[in-house]
Amino acid sequence: MTDAAARTALRTLTTQLLERARAAGPDAVAPIVQAGHPALRTPALPYDGQLSDAELGELVALMHRTMRAAPGVGLAAPQIGLPLALAVVEDPGVPDPDVAAARERTPVAPRVLVNPTYAPVDDERVAFYEGCLSVVGYVAVVARPRRVRLTCLDEHGAAVDEVLTGWPARIVQHETDHLHGTLYLDRAETRSLAATDGLGAHWASEPVPHEAARTLGFALPPHAG
């Protein structure tokens, strides 16, 4: 597909999605595609003004509503079938202080990431359970860089260049990976994979998954917890 054809296809998909959402009403959410859908394995197109400001604002609002309703702490455009380098994030945090401290899970205000990239700041890695709105019913442990440098634009076109630590860094990595056709399962400790009912919920509730690692037989980074 040529660049022009890809841009036309993207605009058509976006227009159709927004038209369906308008018809459904102001509280409409978008369907979230699941693992196996080709949109999740297709590298996203950089955003370079394919949409009007009004359309971009409408799409961002729809993505925020969809993320919150799921509920989740991030949503990338490919998860609603759009191969566009755009993601939204928001995390209210968790009430358990032990979990919050171990995972460095500080609240993240609503924000928009346009054409995001990230790079590790150093070699330190931390491993925790993750889930995904496009892999419903399962969680798995993923070792990721603890600190990353995020570069992107916001929804107004302003440049963003900052260092994130802990869970905010994990969210950005997870969502940015979606834009390259990568699911968290591609990076996961496969022996940690668990259904979210029963034991899976128990493993994922640990501040650091030491018990899961011992019981299921996988390794954590040596500095974990």
PAZAPA-4460 file (N, C-alpha, C; in steps of 0.05 Angstrom, whole numbers, plus 32768, in hexadecimal, padded with zeros to 4 digits):
% residues 225
    n_x    n_y    n_z   ca_x   ca_y   ca_z    c_x    c_y    c_z   seq   type   mol
   8011   7FE8   8000   8000   8000   8000   8012   8019   8000     1      M     A
   800C   802C   7FEE   801B   8044   7FED   8015   8056   8005     2      T     A
   8026   806A   800B   8021   807C   8021   8007   808A   801E     3      D     A
   8001   8093   8005   7FE8   80A1   8001   7FD0   808F   8006     4      A     A
   7FD2   8076   7FFD   7FBC   8063   8002   7FB9   805D   8020     5      A     A
   7FCF   805B   802E   7FCE   8056   804B   7FC1   806E   8059     6      A     A
   7FC8   8086   8051   7FBB   809E   805E   7F9D   809E   8058     7      R     A
   7F96   8097   8040   7F79   8097   8039   7F6A   8082   8049     8      T     A
   7F76   806B   804B   7F6A   8055   805A   7F67   805D   8078     9      A     A
   7F7C   8069   8083   7F7B   8072   809F   7F65   8086   80A3    10      L     A
   7F63   809A   8091   7F4F   80AE   8095   7F33   80A2   8092    11      R     A
   7F2F   808F   8080   7F15   8082   807D   7F0E   8073   8096    12      T     A
   7F21   8064   80A1   7F1B   8055   80BA   7F14   8067   80D1    13      L     A
   7F23   807D   80D3   7F1E   8090   80E9   7F03   809E   80E6    14      T     A
   7EFC   80A6   80CE   7EE3   80B3   80C8   7ECC   80A0   80CF    15      T     A
   7ECE   8087   80C7   7EB9   8074   80CD   7EB6   806F   80EB    16      Q     A
   7ECC   806D   80F9   7ECC   8069   8116   7EBE   8081   8124    17      L     A
   7EC5   8099   811C   7EBA   80B0   8129   7E9C   80B3   8122    18      L     A
   7E94   80AC   8109   7E78   80AE   8102   7E67   809A   8113    19      E     A
   7E72   8082   8117   7E64   806F   8127   7E61   8078   8144    20      R     A
   7E76   8085   814E   7E76   808F   816A   7E62   80A6   816C    21      A     A
   7E61   80B7   8159   7E4D   80CD   815A   7E31   80C3   815A    22      R     A
   7E2C   80AE   8149   7E11   80A3   8148   7E09   8095   8162    23      A     A
   7E1D   808B   8171   7E17   807D   818A   7E13   8090   81A1    24      A     A
   7E1A   80A9   819F   7E16   80BC   81B4   7E2F   80C6   81C2    25      G     A
   7E2C   80DA   81D3   7E44   80E7   81DF   7E54   80D5   81F1    26      P     A
   7E49   80BF   81FB   7E58   80AE   820D   7E62   8095   81FE    27      D     A
   7E62   8095   81E4   7E6A   807E   81D4   7E87   8077   81D9    28      A     A
   7E8C   805D   81D8   7EA8   8053   81D9   7EAD   8042   81C0    29      V     A
   7EC6   803E   81BA   7ECE   802F   81A2   7ED2   8012   81AA    30      A     A
   7ECD   7FFF   8197   7ED4   7FE3   819C   7EF2   7FE0   819E    31      P     A
   7EFB   7FD0   81B1   7F18   7FCB   81B4   7F1E   7FB0   81A7    32      I     A
   7F30   7FB0   8193   7F36   7F97   8185   7F48   7F86   8197    33      V     A
   7F46   7F6B   8192   7F54   7F58   81A3   7F6B   7F4B   8194    34      Q     A
   7F7D   7F3F   81A3   7F95   7F31   8197   7F8C   7F1F   8180    35      A     A
   7F9A   7F21   816A   7F93   7F13   8152   7F89   7F26   813D    36      G     A
   7F81   7F3E   8145   7F78   7F52   8131   7F91   7F5E   8124    37      H     A
   7F91   7F60   8109   7FA9   7F6A   80FC   7FB1   7F86   8104    38      P     A
   7F9E   7F97   810D   7FA5   7FB2   8115   7FB9   7FB2   812C    39      A     A
   7FB9   7F9D   813C   7FCC   7F9C   8153   7FE8   7F93   814A    40      L     A
   7FEB   7F8B   8131   8005   7F82   8127   800F   7F93   8110    41      R     A
   8001   7FA9   810B   8008   7FBB   80F5   8016   7FD4   8100    42      T     A
   802F   7FDA   80F8   803B   7FF3   8102   802A   800B   80FB    43      P     A
   8027   801D   810E   8015   8034   810A   8023   8049   80F9    44      A     A
   8012   8058   80EB   801C   806F   80DB   8022   8087   80EE    45      L     A
   8038   8095   80EB   803C   80AD   80FA   8025   80C1   80F5    46      P     A
   801D   80CF   810A   8008   80E4   8106   8016   80FD   80FB    47      Y     A
   800C   8105   80E4   8018   811D   80D7   8002   8130   80CC    48      D     A
   7FEC   8131   80DB   7FD7   8143   80D3   7FC2   8137   80C2    49      G     A
   7FC0   811C   80C2   7FAC   810F   80B1   7F8F   8117   80B8    50      Q     A
   7F8B   8120   80D2   7F71   8128   80DB   7F70   8146   80E0    51      L     A
   7F58   8151   80DF   7F54   816D   80E7   7F57   816E   8105    52      S     A
   7F5B   8187   8110   7F5D   818A   812D   7F44   8180   813B    53      D     A
   7F2D   8185   812F   7F14   817C   813B   7F12   815E   813B    54      A     A
   7F1A   8151   8125   7F19   8134   8123   7F2C   8127   8137    55      E     A
   7F44   8133   8139   7F58   8128   814D   7F4D   812B   8169    56      L     A
   7F41   8142   8170   7F36   8145   818A   7F1F   8131   818F    57      G     A
   7F0F   812C   817C   7EF9   8119   817E   7F04   80FD   8182    58      E     A
   7F18   80F6   8173   7F24   80DB   8176   7F31   80D8   8192    59      L     A
   7F40   80EC   819B   7F4C   80EA   81B5   7F37   80E7   81CB    60      V     A
   7F21   80F6   81C9   7F0C   80F4   81DD   7F00   80D8   81DD    61      A     A
   7EFC   80CD   81C5   7EF1   80B2   81C3   7F04   809E   81CF    62      L     A
   7F1D   80A1   81CB   7F31   808E   81D6   7F32   8090   81F4    63      M     A
   7F31   80A9   81FF   7F30   80AC   821C   7F17   809E   8228    64      H     A
   7F00   80A2   821C   7EE7   8095   8226   7EEA   8077   8225    65      R     A
   7EF5   806D   820F   7EF7   8050   820C   7F0A   8044   8220    66      T     A
   7F21   8052   8225   7F34   8049   8239   7F28   8048   8254    67      M     A
   7F1A   805D   825C   7F0F   805F   8277   7EF9   804A   827B    68      R     A
   7EE9   8046   8266   7ED2   8033   8269   7EDC   8016   826B    69      A     A
   7EF3   8010   8260   7EFC   7FF4   825E   7EFE   7FE5   8279    70      A     A
   7F0A   7FEF   828F   7F1B   8007   8291   7F39   7FFF   828C    71      P     A
   7F48   8013   8285   7F65   800F   8281   7F74   8028   8287    72      G     A
   7F8F   8027   8285   7F9F   803E   828B   7FAD   8049   8271    73      V     A
   7FA7   803C   825B   7FB2   8045   8241   7FA3   8038   822B    74      G     A
   7FA3   8046   8214   7F96   803B   81FC   7FA4   8046   81E4    75      L     A
   7FAD   8035   81D2   7FBA   803E   81B9   7FA6   803B   81A2    76      A     A
   7FA9   804C   818E   7F96   804C   8177   7F94   8031   816A    77      A     A
   7FA9   8021   8167   7FA5   8007   815A   7F92   7FF5   816A    78      P     A
   7F8E   7FFA   8183   7F7C   7FEA   8193   7F5E   7FEF   818C    79      Q     A
   7F5A   8005   817E   7F3E   8009   8174   7F3F   8008   8155    80      I     A
   7F53   7FFA   814A   7F54   7FF5   812E   7F60   8009   811C    81      G     A
   7F6D   801E   8128   7F78   8034   8118   7F97   8032   8118    82      L     A
   7FA4   802F   8102   7FC1   802D   8101   7FCD   8049   8102    83      P     A
   7FCA   8057   8118   7FD3   8072   811C   7FE3   8074   8135    84      L     A
   7FFA   8082   8134   800C   8084   814B   8002   8098   815F    85      A     A
   7FED   8090   816E   7FDF   80A0   8181   7FD7   808F   8198    86      L     A
   7FDB   8099   81B1   7FD2   808A   81C8   7FC9   809E   81DE    87      A     A
   7FB7   8094   81EF   7FAF   80A4   8207   7FB6   8094   8220    88      V     A
   7FBC   80A2   8235   7FC3   8095   824E   7FB6   80A5   8265    89      V     A
   7FB0   8096   827A   7FA6   80A2   8293   7FA6   808D   82A9    90      E     A
   7FB1   8093   82C0   7FB2   807F   82D6   7FAB   808C   82F0    91      D     A
   7F95   8085   82FD   7F8E   8091   8317   7F9F   8086   832D    92      P     A
   7FAF   8071   8328   7FBF   8065   833D   7FB0   804E   834A    93      G     A
   7FBB   8043   835F   7FAF   802D   836D   7FAD   8033   838B    94      V     A
   7F99   8029   8399   7F95   8030   83B5   7FA9   8022   83C8    95      P     A
   7FB4   800B   83C0   7FC6   7FFB   83D1   7FE2   8009   83D2    96      D     A
   7FEA   8014   83E9   8003   8023   83EA   801C   8011   83E4    97      P     A
   801A   7FF7   83EC   8031   7FE5   83E7   8034   7FE1   83C9    98      D     A
   801E   7FDC   83BB   801F   7FD9   839E   8029   7FF2   8390    99      V     A
   801E   8009   8399   8026   8022   838D   8044   8028   8390   100      A     A
   804E   8022   83A8   806B   8027   83AE   807C   8014   839E   101      A     A
   8076   7FFA   839E   8086   7FE6   8391   8087   7FEA   8373   102      A     A
   8071   7FF3   8367   806F   7FF6   834A   8074   8013   8341   103      R     A
   8079   8024   8355   807D   8041   834F   8065   804A   833E   104      E     A
   804E   8043   8347   8036   8049   8338   8029   8064   8341   105      R     A
   8033   8079   8336   8029   8094   833C   8013   809A   8328   106      T     A
   7FFF   80AA   8331   7FEA   80B1   831E   7FF4   80BF   8305   107      P     A
   7FE7   80BA   82EF   7FED   80C7   82D5   7FD5   80D6   82CC   108      V     A
   7FD8   80F0   82C8   7FC1   8100   82BE   7FBB   80F9   82A1   109      A     A
   7FA3   80FE   8298   7F9C   80F8   827C   7FAF   8106   8269   110      P     A
   7FB9   80F7   8256   7FCB   8104   8243   7FCA   80F5   8229   111      R     A
   7FD4   8102   8214   7FD3   80F7   81F9   7FF0   80F5   81EF   112      V     A
   7FF7   80DE   81E3   8011   80DA   81D7   800F   80D7   81B9   113      L     A
   801B   80EA   81AB   801A   80EA   818E   8036   80E3   8184   114      V     A
   8038   80CE   8173   8052   80C5   8169   8067   80C0   817F   115      N     A
   805F   80B1   8194   8072   80AD   81AA   8088   809A   81A4   116      P     A
   809F   809F   81B0   80B6   808C   81B0   80C1   808C   81CD   117      T     A
   80CE   8076   81D4   80DB   8075   81EE   80F6   8068   81EC   118      Y     A
   8107   806E   81FF   8122   8062   8200   8129   805E   821E   119      A     A
   8134   8047   8225   813D   8043   8241   8152   8058   8249   120      P     A
   8150   8061   8262   8163   8074   826C   817C   8065   8276   121      V     A
   8178   804D   8281   818F   803D   828B   8188   8020   8288   122      D     A
   8197   800E   8295   8193   7FF1   8292   817F   7FE5   82A6   123      D     A
   8175   7FF5   82B9   8164   7FEA   82CE   8149   7FE1   82C3   124      E     A
   8141   7FC9   82CA   8128   7FBE   82C1   8118   7FB4   82D9   125      R     A
   80FE   7FB6   82D7   80EB   7FAC   82EB   80D6   7F9B   82DE   126      V     A
   80CB   7F88   82ED   80B8   7F75   82E2   809F   7F74   82F2   127      A     A
   8088   7F78   82E5   806E   7F77   82F2   805A   7F6A   82DF   128      F     A
   8043   7F62   82EA   802E   7F59   82D9   8022   7F70   82CA   129      Y     A
   801B   7F6A   82B1   800D   7F7D   82A0   7FF5   7F6F   8293   130      E     A
   7FE1   7F7F   828D   7FCA   7F75   827D   7FC7   7F88   8265   131      G     A
   7FB4   7F82   8254   7FAF   7F93   823C   7F92   7F91   8235   132      C     A
   7F87   7FA8   822D   7F6B   7FA9   8225   7F66   7F99   820B   133      L     A
   7F7B   7F92   81FD   7F79   7F83   81E4   7F81   7F65   81E8   134      S     A
   7F86   7F5E   8201   7F8B   7F42   8208   7F7B   7F3C   8221   135      V     A
   7F61   7F3C   821E   7F4F   7F3A   8235   7F51   7F1F   8242   136      V     A
   7F52   7F1E   825C   7F52   7F05   826B   7F6C   7EFA   8274   137      G     A
   7F82   7F08   826D   7F9D   7EFE   8274   7FAF   7F14   827E   138      Y     A
   7FC3   7F0C   828E   7FD8   7F1E   8297   7FF2   7F0E   8296   139      V     A
   8008   7F1D   8294   8022   7F10   8294   8037   7F24   829D   140      A     A
   804D   7F1A   82A7   8063   7F2B   82B1   8074   7F34   829A   141      V     A
   807A   7F4E   829A   808B   7F5A   8285   80A1   7F69   8294   142      V     A
   80BA   7F63   828D   80D1   7F73   8297   80D6   7F8A   8283   143      A     A
   80D5   7FA2   828E   80D9   7FBA   827D   80ED   7FCD   828B   144      R     A
   80F9   7FDF   827B   8109   7FF4   8287   80F9   8004   829B   145      P     A
   8106   800A   82B2   80F9   8019   82C7   80F6   8036   82C0   146      R     A
   8109   8041   82B1   8108   805D   82AA   810C   805F   828C   147      R     A
   80FB   806F   827F   80FE   8074   8262   80FB   8091   825C   148      V     A
   8107   8099   8246   8103   80B4   823B   80EE   80B3   8226   149      R     A
   80D9   80C2   822B   80C2   80C4   8218   80C5   80DD   8207   150      L     A
   80C3   80D9   81ED   80C1   80F0   81DA   80A9   80EC   81C9   151      T     A
   8099   8102   81C6   8081   8101   81B6   8077   811D   81B2   152      C     A
   805F   811F   81A7   8050   8138   81A7   8037   8134   81B7   153      L     A
   802C   814A   81C1   8011   8147   81CE   7FFC   814D   81B8   154      D     A
   7FE3   814D   81C0   7FCD   8151   81AD   7FCD   816D   81A0   155      E     A
   7FDC   817F   81AC   7FDD   819B   81A1   7FF6   819F   8190   156      H     A
   8006   818A   818D   801E   818C   817D   8036   8195   818D   157      G     A
   8034   8198   81A7   804B   81A1   81B7   805E   8189   81BC   158      A     A
   8078   818E   81BB   808B   8179   81BF   808D   8171   81DC   159      A     A
   808F   8156   81E1   8093   814B   81FB   80AD   813C   81FC   160      V     A
   80BD   8141   8210   80D7   8133   8214   80DB   8131   8232   161      D     A
   80D6   8119   823D   80D8   8117   825A   80E0   80FA   8262   162      E     A
   80EA   80F8   827B   80F1   80DE   8285   80DC   80D4   8298   163      V     A
   80D2   80BC   8294   80BE   80B0   82A5   80C9   8098   82B4   164      L     A
   80BF   8094   82CD   80C9   807F   82DE   80B2   806E   82E8   165      T     A
   80B6   8054   82EB   80A2   8043   82F8   808B   803D   82E6   166      G     A
   8073   803D   82F2   805B   8035   82E3   8054   8048   82CC   167      W     A
   8057   8062   82CF   8053   8074   82B8   8065   806C   82A0   168      P     A
   807E   8065   82A6   8090   805C   8291   8086   8042   8284   169      A     A
   807B   8030   8294   8070   8016   828A   8058   801C   8278   170      R     A
   8047   802D   8280   802F   8033   826F   8038   803E   8254   171      I     A
   804A   8050   8254   8054   805C   823B   8061   8046   8229   172      V     A
   8070   8035   8235   807D   8020   8225   8068   800D   8219   173      Q     A
   8054   8005   8229   803F   7FF3   8220   8030   7FFF   8209   174      H     A
   8028   8018   820C   8017   8025   81F7   8028   802B   81DE   175      E     A
   8040   8034   81E1   8051   8039   81CA   8057   801F   81BB   176      T     A
   805B   8009   81C9   805F   7FF0   81BC   8048   7FE9   81A9   177      D     A
   8030   7FEF   81B2   8018   7FEA   81A1   801C   7FF7   8185   178      H     A
   8028   800E   8185   802B   801D   816C   803F   8010   8159   179      L     A
   804E   7FFD   8163   8062   7FEE   8152   8058   7FD2   814D   180      H     A
   8040   7FCC   8154   8035   7FB1   814F   803E   7F9D   8164   181      G     A
   8046   7FA6   817C   8050   7F95   8191   803C   7F94   81A8   182      T     A
   8035   7F7B   81B1   8025   7F77   81C8   8036   7F71   81E0   183      L     A
   802C   7F77   81F8   803C   7F72   8210   8044   7F54   8212   184      Y     A
   8033   7F42   8207   8039   7F26   8208   8053   7F1F   81F9   185      L     A
   805A   7F2F   81E5   8073   7F2B   81D7   808C   7F2F   81E9   186      D     A
   8089   7F3E   81FE   809F   7F44   8210   809C   7F35   822B   187      R     A
   8087   7F25   822E   8080   7F1A   8248   8090   7F01   824F   188      A     A
   8092   7EFB   8269   809C   7EE1   8273   8085   7ECE   826E   189      E     A
   8088   7EBC   825B   8071   7EAB   8253   8068   7E99   826A   190      T     A
   807A   7E91   827C   8071   7E7F   8292   8060   7E8E   82A6   191      R     A
   8060   7EA9   82A5   8050   7EB9   82B8   8033   7EBC   82AE   192      S     A
   802D   7EB5   8295   8013   7EBB   828A   7FFD   7EAE   829B   193      L     A
   7FE9   7EBD   82A2   7FD3   7EB4   82B3   7FB9   7EC0   82AB   194      A     A
   7FA4   7EB1   82AE   7F89   7EBC   82AA   7F83   7ECF   82C1   195      A     A
   7F72   7EE3   82BB   7F6D   7EF7   82CF   7F59   7EEF   82E5   196      T     A
   7F4D   7ED7   82E1   7F3D   7ECD   82F7   7F4E   7EBC   830A   197      D     A
   7F45   7EB7   8322   7F52   7EA5   8334   7F6F   7EAD   833A   198      G     A
   7F82   7E9A   8335   7F9E   7E9E   833C   7FAA   7EB5   832D   199      L     A
   7FA2   7EBA   8315   7FAE   7ED0   8306   7FA9   7EEA   8314   200      G     A
   7F92   7EEF   831F   7F8C   7F07   832E   7F9E   7F08   8347   201      A     A
   7FA2   7EF1   8353   7FB3   7EF0   836B   7FD0   7EF8   8364   202      H     A
   7FDB   7EEB   834E   7FF7   7EF1   8347   7FFA   7F0F   8340   203      W     A
   7FE7   7F1A   8332   7FE9   7F35   8329   7FE6   7F49   833F   204      A     A
   7FDB   7F40   8356   7FD6   7F53   836C   7FEF   7F57   837D   205      S     A
   8004   7F45   837A   801C   7F49   8389   802A   7F63   8382   206      E     A
   8034   7F72   8395   8043   7F8A   838E   805A   7F85   837A   207      P     A
   8069   7F70   8380   807D   7F65   836D   8078   7F47   836B   208      V     A
   8078   7F3C   8353   806F   7F20   8350   8083   7F0A   8359   209      P     A
   808C   7F0C   8372   809F   7EF8   837B   8092   7EDC   837E   210      H     A
   807B   7EDB   838A   806D   7EC1   838D   8067   7EB4   8373   211      E     A
   805D   7EC4   8360   8058   7EBA   8345   8071   7EAF   8338   212      A     A
   8087   7EBD   833B   80A0   7EB4   832F   80A9   7E99   833B   213      A     A
   80A7   7E97   8355   80AF   7E7D   8362   809D   7E66   835A   214      R     A
   8083   7E6C   8359   8070   7E56   8355   806E   7E4E   8337   215      T     A
   806F   7E62   8325   806C   7E5C   8309   8087   7E58   82FB   216      L     A
   809D   7E5F   8308   80B7   7E58   82FD   80C2   7E6B   82E8   217      G     A
   80C3   7E85   82EF   80CF   7E98   82DD   80E0   7EAB   82ED   218      F     A
   80F3   7EB8   82E0   8106   7ECA   82EE   80FD   7EE7   82ED   219      A     A
   8104   7EF5   8303   8101   7F12   8304   811C   7F1F   8302   220      L     A
   811D   7F38   82FA   8136   7F47   82FA   8141   7F46   8317   221      P     A
   815C   7F45   831A   8168   7F40   8334   8162   7F56   8349   222      P     A
   815B   7F6E   8340   8156   7F84   8353   8138   7F86   835B   223      H     A
   8127   7F74   8350   810A   7F77   8354   8102   7F74   8371   224      A     A
   80FA   7F8A   837D   80ED   7F8A   8397   80FF   7F82   83AE   225      G     A
***
